[in-house]
């Protein structure tokens, strides 16, 4: 069921410029909001401040604006919301516990692997810190099987599920560096911004169960999810800054901007052929998105 009113968002990390992969996500989220006569918000996910690149946020905002995508409300920055994450963590009470384990200790203590291939946390500190150890991070206790199954319906993939205990394990809410983890930050932000629909890349599908679990614990409404296919490079790797994706920088002429949007629309299988201006592109893209994704 669609929550009313519709609020969507695009939430890039300012670790570099936009690229073809992130533009696909921006375009999909923007069109979905417009197709539902809703609001589209821009959020800067800079909770890990050490990874932020100087000038990247401004360049992202400028490129989106030049392409025709403007936030319908104030731009939220995670680096300015640490107190809100701390308050949400405190509300979780005994579900949260301190963990003394380092990454190398977790790797040595676990023979199991999480869904993303990382060592599955063995629960070493679940019943209290080992003697002589101090807490390095904060973890969230997940339910034991068989009560750990999280199910949801993705608008693209259909029914999805994940068993938190066997596929994720107790996960980090505050990292050893002192930064609040993405999983907690995004849940608090979505709830406080009234986000009804999350349109994002398939690489974040594995995060959905953790976020749904947190939403339930905190009493937040669950948004709908739509996970889009990923743009990959010639080697089949997800297109990203780390895999050498070409940056999209401000200042391109209209023909170049139109070509970028046409490429992203083509990846999403939208019919925008023949659109010879940005205005014509947006009319055609919106019509095509409505035909495919609006119930």
N, C-alpha and C positions, 0 to 999 in steps of 0.2 A: 504494500500500500504506500502511495506517495505521501510523504509528510507535506503539510502545507504551512507556510508558503515554501516554494522551492528555493533553496540556497545551495549553490555549488561553489567550488573553489579550485584554484590552481596554486600549488605550493612548491615553488622551486627552491633549491638550496643555492645560496650565492657563492658556490665554490668554483664558478667559472661562467662562461657565456652560455646562452641558450644554444641548442644544436637541433638537428633534424628530429631526433628522438623526443626531446622535451617539447618541441613545437607541436608534435602530434598530440601529446597529452594536453597541452594548453588549448589547442584547437578543439579537441573533443569535449573538454570540460566547458569551454565557452559556448560551443554550439548547443550542448545539452541544456545549459541554463537558459539560453535564448529560446530554444525550442519549447521549453516548459514555461515561458513567460516569467522566468525567475531572475534572481540576482546572482552575479558571478563575482566572487571575491578573490583578491590576490593576497597570498600569505607568504612571507619570507621565512623559510625554515632554516634559521641560523642558530639553532639551539647549540650546535657544536661550533662555537665561535672561532676556535682555533683553525678550522678549515675554511673559513670565509676568506674570499679573495677581494682585496680592495677594488672598488669600482664595479664589481660584478652585479650587485643589486641594482644600482642605477642603470646599468646597461640592459639588464633584463626588463626592467620597467619601461625603458625607452623603446626597446625593440617591440615589445607587446603593443605599446601605444601606436607605434608607426604601422603596425599590421592591422590595427583596428580593435584591439582588445584592451579595454580599460576597466579597472576595478569599479564595482558599484558601491563601494564603501571604503572606509579607511584601510590602508594596508597594514596588516598585523605583522609584527616581527617577534619571533620566539625569544630572541635575546633580551627582550624587554618584559618577559612574562614569567621570570623564574619564580616569583612569589606565588603565582597562580598554580604552578606545577607543585611547589612545596605544599601548598594547602590541599591539593587533591591527593597527594601522597599521604599526608597525615590522615585524611578521611578513610584511607584503606586499612588503617589500624593494624591488626595482627596478621593480615595477609602479607604485610611487608616485613622483611627481616634483613639484618646486616649480613653481608657475606665477606669473608676474608680471602677468598680464593683468587689467585691470579689466573690468567689465561693458560699459562703453562701447567699449573696445578690441575686445572679442569681437564686439560687434554690428557694428562697422565692418569687421572682418576676415573676416566670414562672410556668404556669400550663401545658405547652407543653413539649414534650420530643423529642430530636434529634434522628436520626436513630440509634445511638449507645447507647441510653438509658439515656444520660445525659440531664439535663435541657436545654431547647432551650433558647438561649440568647434572651431577650425581646427587645433589641435595646435601652436600657435605655440611653446610651451616644451617640446615633447616631447623634443627633442634637446639641451636645455639652455637656460638662461636667456639672453635677448638681452643683448648687452654693456651694462653700466651699469644693469641691472635687478636687483632683488632679489625673492625669492619672497614673494608675498602670500597664497597659498593652497596646498593640496596637492591634486593630482589623481591619479586612478587611470587607468592606461593600459588601454584595452579592446583586444581582438584586432582585427586587420585582417580585412576581408572576404576570403574567405567563411567565416572561422572565428569570426565574431562572433555567430552566430545562437544565441539562447537560447530553448529551448522548454520548456514545462511544461503541465500539465493543470490547469485551474481547475475546481473542483467545480460551479460554476454555468455557466461559459461554455464549458467543454470545452477542446480544444487551443488554446494561445496561443503566440505567438512574437514575438520582437523582435530586430532586427539592431542590436547595440549601436553599431557604427561609424557607420552611416548614420542611425540614429534617435535616438541619445543622445550619442555622442562621449565622449571622456575626461571623467569627471565628478569633482566636488569631494568630497573626504573631510574636509578641514578648511577652513573658510571664512576669508575675510580678517579677520573680526572675532575669529578665534581659536576659534570654536565648532566642535565636531565636527559633521559633517553627519549629517542624519537617516539616510541610506542606510547608513552604517557603524554608527551607534549601534544601529539597530533589528536589524541582523544579529547584532551581538555580544550584545545583550540576549536575543534569541530563542534563540540557541544556549546561552547560559549559564543560561537559565531552563528549558531543555529543551522549548521550545515545539514541539509536533508539528503543530499546525493553526493557521493564521492566518485569521481571519474578519474582514474589514474592508470598507470602502466601495470602490465602483468607481473613485473618484478616485485610489486608490493602485495601480490595476492597472499603470500605466506604470512604477511603481517596482520591480515584481516582477523583471524581467530583471536590473536592476542588483544587486538583493539576492541573486538566485540566483548571479550571477557571483561576488560577494563570498563567498558561502557556499562555493562550490567552491574558490576560491583559499585560503580559510582552513581548509578541511578540515572544515567543519560539515555536518551532515545537513540536507537540504532538507525544510522542512515542507510540508504540503499547504496549498493556498490556496483560499479561497472568497470571491469579491468580490461584495458585495451591491449591489443597485441603490441609486441615490442619491435621497434626498428632495430635491425642487426647490421653488422658490418659484413664484409666479404668472407670473414672467417666464422660467421655465425654467432659472434659475440654481441651482446647488447650494446647498442651504440651509446657511448657515454664519453665524458671528458677523459676518463682513464683509458679508453680504447681509441683515442685519437679522433673523436668526432670534430668536424669542422665547426668553428664558432659562428654564430649568427650575430653580427655586430650592428649597432645603430648606423643610420645614415644611408642605407641603400635606396635607390630610386624606386618608383612605383612598379616598374616592370620586374625588377628583381624581387621586390616584396611579394608581388603577385605570383611569381614563379615558386617562391618558398611555400606559400599557402597552397598552391595547386599541387605541389609535391606531397605535402602533408595530407591534403584531402584525398589524393589518389591512394595513398597508403591506407586510409580509412574507408576506401571503396565508396567515396562520395562522388556523385556526378556533378562536376563543376566545369566540364568541357565547354569551351566557347565563352567563358566569362573573360572579358577583355579589360576589366577594371576591378579595383578593390570592391567597389560598391556592388558590381555585378557578381563578383565571387561570393560575397557574403549572402546575397539573396539566393543564389543557387545552392550554396553549401547548407544553409539553414533548411531549405526545402528538402534537400536530400537527407539530411540528418533526421528531420521529422518523420520522413517516410520509413526510415530504418529503425529508429530507436524510441520513438514516442508511442506509448501504448494506445 
